[in-house]
Amino acid sequence: MQPLRKADPSSIAGHRLLGRLGAGGMGVVYLARSGGGALVALKLIRAEHAADPGFRERFRREARAAERITGRWVVRVLGADPEAREPWLATEYVPGPSLAEAVALHGALPEPTVRALGARLASALGDMHGAGLVHRDVKPGNVLLALDGPRLIDFGIARTAGATALTATDAMIGTPGFLAPEQARVGGAGEVGPPSDVFSLGCVLAYALTGERPFGTGTVAAVVYRTVHEEPDLAAVPETLLPLVAACLAKDPAARPTAALVRDALGEAEGPAGDWLPPGLPALIARRSSRVLDLPVAEPTMLVNAEPPQGLSRRTLLMGGSAAALAGAGGLTAWLLSRGPAETGVGTVGGMGGTGAPLPVYTLGLLSDLSGPSGPDGRAQERGARVAVETFNARQDRPFDLALRVTDDGGDARRAEAAARTLLKDERLIGVLGPATAPTVHAAVAVLLGRSVPLVSVLASIPTGDTVKGQTSKRTYFEPRAAPDVMIVPFARYLSERQAVRTAVVEDRAAGRYSWFAVKSLKDSPPSQARGGVVTSHPVEADSEDFAAAVRAALAADPQGVMYAGDSPRRAALCARALREQGYEGPCGSVERVLEPEFLGLAGPAAEGWYFGTGYVDPDGIPSAKAFTAAYRKRWALAGATPVDRYATEAYDAVNWIVKALSTAVLDHAESKASAVANALTRAVHEGLAKMYTARGRDNKVESLSALFLWQVRGGRPVFLGKFDEAARKAARDGT
């Protein structure tokens, strides 16, 4: 909400104005308080438009139509005066987000939420159709979310079914991407009826389920053409709802179900207030409610004569005053004719509608493996990123809002390339939180490079010496984590703190260059080097699983520590079991790639006591992360003893690092925000919860080592010990 301006009235017809919710070419929408104390959204039409007899007649029609609309899931009109010099209309108000804003900020909604949403919107449309009215502009921006359910708003272009449209000749009424084919056809106004609203509802359901418009984006002409001539893209709609959504989107109006049938198919979805919303949205509504309730009385602006409310009956006003619904009175004419393509996009506030003047919204993409081999880590990354975005968007002093758009590459390079192209369709894209593997990084960077969109990965480990496309003159790929080759350091440091002179390495040649380089590094700089430390290596060939022979040779050297040099959790478990079977009880260790459930399960008791060097943390072991862990568990409904998913903290930090760079770009009024973010990331240093984030993290030895951590298996599960140097010293001192 914006403050009142000096030219604004202080009151209108007994309503005390508190601030501006929005403004357009037709007039202004104010937040106001009625004489009885109720908050309302009051729409005031500019005098120059009211002087047009046709416009005033359309406003009269809106007031009459709104008075006929009843039902729990629609906003109601509390007062109106179509005959005033500047006509006005007041509707109910609660400060919740629109569906467009919710999807932009939180991503696609879960199926139970969409079922409840759809059932209640269908009920609202059924009531309208029963009263002989057609809404004609059902879209995400006209669906507002309250704790007890959605509210359908913006009846400015609603009309009696079969009536002649009071619009310009051949005007197209509705919003491209959400209007029915019969609405899109020029001169087809006579065909618009209840089935048109059902088609629009199907578009809204598809959008809520997937975060994408079923007929794509682009110019108005392109979207309208696809709506009329092509089938919708419903590939991401869950199979359980696909038949219903597809039926709503039938080209033939007669083939679509009625609103009542849609409601019955989705279920009544009744339940306690707030239960229908996914985590995060109830808190957003609550914050906005508290801000509105705490509003001070606005300072007087221009003087006006107090007028008693006119228009609707006193009984109607009294009945509406106790309602808790979200207001937004909408456009009155063929507003599309006066708007450019950029103004018809998802998330914009329509001419007279919406919940206020929103902050600029920038999109952060998340492109990761959510369903493939690295799915658990990818989903953890998404969870941490969502907490970061929602926490940022809750800040009162934020200069912009951040929307998270999630895509799944399944760990496949071709899918990563396609996902990157999908993200690039969003012109607000300023950066992407990155893939889980080196091949998917290469594929995504190749696509994003043309628009200079930065890619930040806290999961992938590009092998030392490999080059990522286009990272010479301008850097767009950032990997703020320790390089894989230094993961051997934490356990080696622990052995040095224990003053272990003899170290044996089981070299798993199935890991190729990785194990060879680990052995070479350890021999060049052995643990306890100052005390004459030595390292012996004992290979296991790639085509062999006989770890017993290599372990026997290693133990013959009487080692004071044994390291598995490889990257296979299964083969590491075979090594651990061979060490246990041959009676070795000294320190054992390996690296992050091995510390997986597969290793713990196959090794069993043989995994107990093993040490691991990693690039991720357990935030429960970091005092400064207490607020994050509480927010994370609350957001994802985790019990207090449930560990925070690995990589979630790093994803949270990475989002805040990108936000810091974006803030610089916005402050500098950069023309290309994405390119400016990439430039800022090369310089920005962010002290996160886990570590320091900098573009030099992989390339600078000191900074790479500062991003290493030590873990140990205790009681069958990994336990975080802390930063590797401090943790190694403490573990050696304590004899653990």
N, C-alpha and C positions, 0 to 999 in steps of 0.2 A: 504494500500500500504506500502511496505517496502522500505527502502533506498537502493540505489545501493551498491554493494560490490566492494571491490578493484579489484577483478578479472573480473568484468563486463566491457564491452566496454563503452566508453562515447557516441559513436554514431554508428549507423548502416545504411549504404547506405543513408547518408544525414539526418537521423532521430536522433535528439538529445534525448538521453535517460534521463528520469526524475526519474524513480524508478521502482521497481519490483511489478508487479501485482500478480504474482504467479509463481510457479516452479513445475516441475514434472520430472519423469524419462526421458522424451523425450527432455526436454529443458526448456526455461524460457520465460515468457510473460512479456514484459516491457511496461510501460506507456512512450510514446515518443511524441515528437513534430516534425512534418514534417518541411521541408524547408519553406513551406508556412504558418506555424504557427498552423496548425490543430493538435489536440490531436489524437493520434492513439494508439491502442494496437498492439504491434509488437511481433510476436512469432519468437523466434530463436531456431532452432533445433540443438541439440548437434552434434558435428562432428562425433562421433562414430556411431551414428544412421544414419547420412547422408551417411556414407561409405557403408551402406547396399544398394545394387542396388534396391532391392524390396521396401525398405522403401522410397528411393528417388522417385521411380515411384509412390508410393502412395501419396507422397507430391505433385508431379506434377499433379496428378489427382485431389487433393483437390483444387489446385490453378485454374485448368481449370473449375472444377465444380463451385467454388465460383464465377468465372467471369460470369457464365451463370445465376446466381441467381440475380433476380431483384425484385423490389416490395418495398412498403413502410415499411413492417413489418419484414424485414430481415436486418441484418447488411451486408454491402458490403465491398469487399476487395479493398484497396486503393493502394496496391503495393505488389509485391512478386518477389522473385528470387529463383526458385527451383534448379538452377544450381550452386549457390554459395557454397563455402566450407562448410559453415554453413547456410543452406537454411533459408529464413525468409519470413514472410507473415505479412502484416500490414492491420488492419481492423479499421473501424470507432469505436469511443469510446464516450460514455457519462456515467457519474458515477451514475447509478441507481442500485438497488438491483436485484438479481435474484428472480424469483417467489418462489424458495425454501427458500431463506432468508426472503422474505416478510412474508410468511406463518409461518415460525419459530418464527419471531419476533412479528407479529401482529395477528396470528391466521387465521382461515378460512376467506375467502373473501366474501363479500355480493354478492347476485345473480346478480345485475346489473353490478358489476365489472367483474364477471366471464363471463357474456354474452359478454361484450365488449372484454375481453381477448380472449375468444374462437373464436369469429367472426374474429378477426384480425389474430390470429394464423392460423385459417382455410384458410384465404385469402392467407397468406404466403405459406402455404403448397400447396394450389391450384396453385399458381404461379410456385412453384418448380416442381409439378407433370406435369404441362403444358409444362415445359422445359425438361421433360423426366428424372427428378431426383427424388430420394427418400432420405429423410433425414436420417431415421433409428435410431435416438437417440433423439426423442422429449421427454423431461423430464423437471421438474421444474428448474433444474440447468441450462438448456439451454434456458430458457425464461427470458429475462431481461426486467425490467419495466422502461420505460421512461415516462415523463409527458404526451406525446401525444399518448402513446400506448405501447404495448409490442414489443420486438424484438426477433426474433428467431435466435439463434447463433449455432456455433459448427457444421460445415459442413464437418468435417474431415473424417467422415465415410459415407458421402452421396455418392451415386453412381447412374449411369444410370440404370433405371429399366431394369431388365433382364440381366445385365452384370454380369460377373463372379467376385466374391469378391476377392480382393487382400489381403487376410488374411491367417492366418495359417489354416491348414486343420481342419475342424470341429469347428472352432472358433465361438463363439456366440457373435454377434455384438449388442450392445445396453445396456440399463441399466435395470437389473431385477426389476420388479415392475412397469415398464413403457414400456416394450417391448411387442410385439405381440406374440401370441402362435407360429406362424410360425417362428419367429426369435429365440424363445427359443429352438425349436427342433434342435438338433445337425444335421448338414448336410442339413438343410432346407433353405440355403441361396437363392436357386433359387426361392423360393416362395415369397421372400420379395418384396413388391411393394407398391404402394400408400395406399392400405388398411392398411398396417402395421403402417404407420404414423397416420392414422385415429384412430386406436386402441390406440396408444400412446397418442394422443390428448384426447381421452376419459378418460384415466387414469389421465392426467394432469387436466382436468376439474373436475373430482371427487375429486382429491387431493385439488384443490383450493377451492372447495365448502365445504369440510368437514375437511381439515387439516390431512386427513388420506389417506394412499395408499389403493386403492381398493382391492389389493391382499395381504395386510398385510405386516408385516416385519419379519425379521428372517434371517436365512442363505440363501445364493443364491439359493441352491438346493430347499429349502422349498418354496421360493417365486416363482421360476420358475415352480415347480410342480403345485402350486395353479393356476398360470397363464394358464397353459396348460389344467388342468383337472377340476378345480373348478370354480364356478361362483363368480364374484366380490361381495364385500360387499358394497352395495349402499344404505343401510338403511337410512343414514343421508343426502342423496342427495335430494334436494327439488323436490316435485312431478312435478313441472312445467318443470324441466329439466331432470327428470329421464328417460323418454322414449328415448330422444336423446342420453344421456350418455350410457344407456344400449345398444342401437343400435350400437354405436361406439365400444363397448366392446364385440360384437358378436364373438364367436370362429371362425366361418366361415368367411374368408375375403370377400367372395362374398355377405354376408348379411349386411356388413357395408355400411353406406352412404359414398358418396364421400366427399372430403374436401369442394367442392362447395356447396353441400347440407347442410353440417354442418354450413357453413357460412350463408346460406340463412335462416336456422332454427333459428339461434341466432340473425340475424339482422346485419345490417352494423355497428351499434353502433358508428356512427360518432358524433362528438361534440367538444366543446372547449377543449383545452389542459388542462389536470389535472382533468376534470370532471369525468372521468371514474374510478379514483382511490378513495378508501375510505379515510376518514380523517386519517392523520398521515403519510401516504406514500409520498404525495407531499412534505411535510416538510423534510422528510428523503432525498429525491432526491435533494432538494434544498441545504441542508446542504452539501451533498457530492459534488455537483457541485461547491459550493463556495470554498470548500477546494482544489479542483483540480485547479480551476482558479487562486488561490492564491499561487500555488506552486512556490518556487524559482527555479532558474536554478541550477541543480545538480552540485556538484563539479566534476571536471574531474577525471576519474578513469584510467584504462589502456589506452595507446595510440593506436589508430587504424587509418588506412588509410581511408580517405573519399572515398566512392564509390557512383557513381550516382545510383539512384533507377533503377532497371531493372524489367523486367517481363511484367506487364500490360502496356497498352498504356498511353501516357500522357493525352489523352482526358479522359480516365477512371479515372485517378487520380484526374483531375480537377473537374470532375462531382461529385466524391465521397467526396471531401474535405469539401463541405458545409453541408453535412448531419449531422443530430443530432440523432445518434443511439448508442446503447450500444454494445461494442465489446467484443468478446471472441472467439478466434479461438480454435478449439477443438482437441481432440485426433485423431491420424491418422491411428491407427491400431486396432486390437482386444485388446484394452487396458484392457478389463475386465480380460484377462488371467493373467495379471501382478498385479491385485489388490486383496486385501483381502476384506471380507465382510464389515468391518468397513469403507472402503473407498468408498463404493458404496451407502452410505446412503444419505438421503435427506439433503441438505445443505452443502455437501462437494464440494470443488472446484475440478473439473475434471482435469486430467493430465496436459492439457495445457489451460484449459478454465477458466471461472469464471471472477469475477470482482476484484480480489485481494486476498491476504492472509488474511482470516477472523480471528477475535479473537475467542478464545474458546467460545462455546455457551452452556449455562446451561439452563435447562428447569424448570420453576416454574409452577406447576399445579394449576388450580383453579377448585375446585370441590364444586359446590353449587347448590342450587335450583334456576334454571333460568326459570322454566315453571310451578311450582306448587304454593302452598299457599304463600310461601315466595319469589316468583319470582321477585317482584320489588326490594327487598333488595338484592337478589342475583345478579341481573343485575347491580345494583348500585355498588356492590362489584367488579364485573368484570370491570366496567367502571373506577373506581378508580385505580384498579390494572393495567389496560392498560396504563393509563396516567403515572403511576409510572415507568412501564417498558420502555415506549417510551422515557420518560425524562432521565432515566438512560442510555439507549442506545445512546442518543444524546451527552452524555458527551465525550469530547475529551480524558480525562484521564482515562477512564474506563479500567479495566484489562480484561474484558470479556463482552460478550453480553448475554442478558437474553431473553429467549423465553417464552411466556405465552401460555400454552395449557389449554383450557377451556373444562370442562365436566359438564353435567347437570344431577343432580340426581332427579330432580322433587320433592324433599322433601321426597323421598322414600328410606328406609334403604337398600333394595335389590339393587336398582339402584345405590346407593352410593357405595356399595361393588363392583359392576361391573365396575363402573367408576374408582374406585381406582385401580383395576386390569388393566384397560386400560392404566392408567397413568404410571403404573410400567413397561409397555413395553418399555418406553423411558428410555434408560440407562443413559441419561443425567439428569434425574429428581433429583432435589436437595431438593425439598420441595413442600408442597401443601398448598394453602390458602383455608380455610376450609368451611365445610358445615354450614347450617343455623340452624339445630336442633340437639338436643341431640342424638336421634336415629341414624341419619346419621353420626354424629361424631363417635359414637361407631363402626358403621359398617366400616367406612373408616379406622380408626385407627387399627382395627383388621387385615386389609389387608396390610397396609403400615408398620406395626411394624416389619415384617420380614426383610425388607430392611433398617430399621432404618430411614425411610423418615419422617421428621417432618411435622406435621399438625398444622397450625395456624388458629384459627377461631376468627373473630371479631364479628360474628353474634350469634353463639350458646351460650347458657348459661347452662352449666352442673349444675344440682341442687347440692347445698352444701351437702357433704356427699357421693355423688355418685363417684364411682371410674371408671376410664377409663383404659381399658386393657393395661397391660404391663408398667404402669407408676410408677414402684417401683424402680428397679435397674437402668433403663435407661429411661429418659423422652423424649417422642417424640410428645406429645400433649401440645399445648400452647394456652391459652385463655386469651389474653391480654385485658381484660375488667373487669369492676366491676361485682362481683357476683350478681345474681338476688336478693338475700336476703337483700342487702344493698340499693336497689333502693328506699326504703322508706325514706332514710336519707335526700335527698334534701328538700322535702316538710316539713319534721319534723324540719329541721334546719330553714326553713323560719318561721315556727310557733314560734320557740324559739326566733328568732330575733324580732318578733312582740310581744314577751312576752305573748304569749297565754298560759294560765294556763290550760284550759279545752279543751281537744281534744276528739272528738267522732270518732270511727272507724266503718264503715259499713263492717262487715266481710262477704265476699262472700264465703261460704263454698263449692261452686262449684270448687274453686281453690285448695281445699284439703290442703295439708301440707303447701303450700305457704301462704295462708291467715292465717292459724293458727300461723305460725312462725312470720308473720308480726305483728299480734296482740300481741303475747308474747313479741317480741322485743320492741314494743312501750310501753307496760305496764312496762317492766323492765327499760327502759330508756325513759321516756316520754319527750315531748317537755317542755322546761322551767322547767326542773327538779329542778334546784337550787331555783326556786320560788314556789316549791310545786306543780308542774304540775301533772295532773292526766289524765288518758286515760280510757274511757269507750268503750266497744265493743257491737255491736248490729248485731247479725247474720241474714243472709238470707240463708236458707237451699238450698242445691244443686238442689233439685227438685222443687224449688219455684222461681217465678219471682216477688213476692210481695215485692218490695223494699219500697213501701209506708209505710208499718208497721214498718220496721227497721228504716227508716228515721224519722218517727214520734217519735219513742223511743229515737233516737239519739238527736233530737232537744229538747226533754224534759229535757236533761241534760244541756241546755243552753251553747252549745260548742262555743269556739272562733275559731275553725277550724274543718273541717270534712275530713277524708281520706277514700277513697274507697280502701279496701284491697282485691284485686283479680287480675285476669289476663285476663278477658274477656272484650274486647272493647264494645260489645253489652250490656252486663249486667252492665258495668260501665255507659253507656248512660242511662239505666233505672234508675240507682241511681241518676244521675245528674238531670234528668227530675223530679224525685220525690222531690229532694231538692228544685228545682225551684218552683214546684207547691205548696210546703208547705211554700214558702216565705223566705227561707234561703238565705241570701245575704253575708255571711261571706266567708272566704277562703276555697277552696276545693282543693284536690290534690290526685294524685295517682302515678303510676309507668309506666315505659317505655312500657310494654306489652299492656297497655291500649291506648297509644297515637297512634291511627291508624285512617285512614280515616273513618272507620266504626263508631268509637266513635263520631267523629266530625259530621258526617252526621246524625246519629240517635239522638244525644243529641241536635243538633241545637244550639239555643241561650243559652241553659242550660250549654253548654260547656264553655261559655265565662268566662275567668278569671281563669280557672283551672290551677294548677301547676303540673308539672311532673318531676320526677327524671329519667334521662336516662344515658346511657353509650356512646352516640354518640353526635357529635357536628354539628353545622352549621358553616362551615369554613368562611362564610362571616362575622361572629362575631369574627374572630381571625385575627388581623392585619398581623401576620407572614404568613398567608395562602393566601395572595393576589395573589401571582404568581400561586399558585395551582388552585385557583378558575378561574383565567383567562385562564389557560391552559385547565382546565376541560371543561369550556363552549365553548372554541374554538374547542376542540377535538370532542365534541359531538354536536356542532352547536346549542347551547342553547342561548337564548336571555339573555341580561345582567341582567334582573330582575328575571329570572328563578332560583329558589333555586337549589343548588347542592344537589344531591340525598343523603339521609342519608346513612351512612355507607361507602360512597365512600371515604371520608377523612381517615377513619380508615383503609380501605383496602390499600389506597395509603401509609399510614404510615407503615402498616404491611409488604408490599413489601420491603420498604426501610430497615426495621428491618432485614428481611431475607437476603437482599443484604449485609448488614453489616456483618452478620454471615458468608455468603458465601465468602466474601472478606477475612475474617480471615482464612477460610478453604483453600482457594487458596494460600494465603501467606504461610501457613504452609505446603503446598504440601501434603495435606491429601489424602490418597489413596481412601477412600470412602468420596466423597464430601457431600452426604446426611447425613451420620452419623456425620461428622464433623460439619455440619450446626446445627444439633440437639444439639450437645454438646455446640456449641458456643451460641446458643439461651438461654441456661440455665444461661449463664454469661453475654451476651451482653445486654447493656441498651441503648435504642435508644430514643432520645428526638424528638418525632414526632410533627406534626402540632397540633394534638388534645390533646396529653398527652404524658407521659413517658411510653415507652413500655419495659416491663421486664417480665421474667418468673414468678416472684413472684406476679404479678398483682392481681390474684384472692385470693391467699393464705395469703398475707400480708395486714392487715387491713388498715394501713396508705396508702399504695400504691393503694389499691382497692378504698378507698374513694377519692383519688386524681383523679380517672377516672370517677367521677360522675359530672353531669351537670344538670342545672335547665332550664326548658322551661315553657312558659305560653301561653295559648290560648288567642290571641288578634285579634279581627276582624275576628274571625272564622278560624284562622290558627295558627299553633304553631310558637312561636317566641323564639329564643335561647337567654337566659339571661347570660350564661357563666358558669364558674366553680361554683359548687353549693354553696360553702361557701361565696365567694365574691358576687355572684349573689343574694343569700338570704339576705345578709346584705343590699345590695343596694336596693332591692325591698322593704324590710321592711322599710328602711329609707325614700324611696320615696312614701310610702303608696300605692303601686300598688298591 
